[in-house]
Amino acid sequence: MLDGASNPLIQIIPFVLILGIFYFIILLPARRKQQKVQEFLDNLKVNDKVVMTSGIHGQITRLGDKVVQVQIADKIRIDVARSAIGGYQGHPPVVEPTAGGSAE
């Protein structure tokens, strides 16, 4: 006969299952994607043709720890954050473009 004071371990099992599902469906894929993005950013080199998350295409001319110089036209170079590089030209993006910006 079951009474109101059932085993506390049985009451915790649903929460553990929900946490496990949350980890495998959301956290693990996000961690793998972040690892892939970091590996991409670490492997950038001069003369790579890249696309920034804003959609600007260019060629890397100088690399810094946090800033990358990209040539976007003849004699026009811009400094951008390393994290703004979204992928290589002609390849699927590694970093998803940021949703935001002006709605004007």
PyMOL commands that set and color helices and strands:
alter all, ss='L'
color gray80, all
select helices_A, chain A and resi 8-42+82-84
alter helices_A, ss='H'
color red, helices_A
select strands_A, chain A and resi 49-52+57-63+67-73+76-81+85-88
alter strands_A, ss='S'
color yellow, strands_A
deselect
rebuild
show_as cartoon
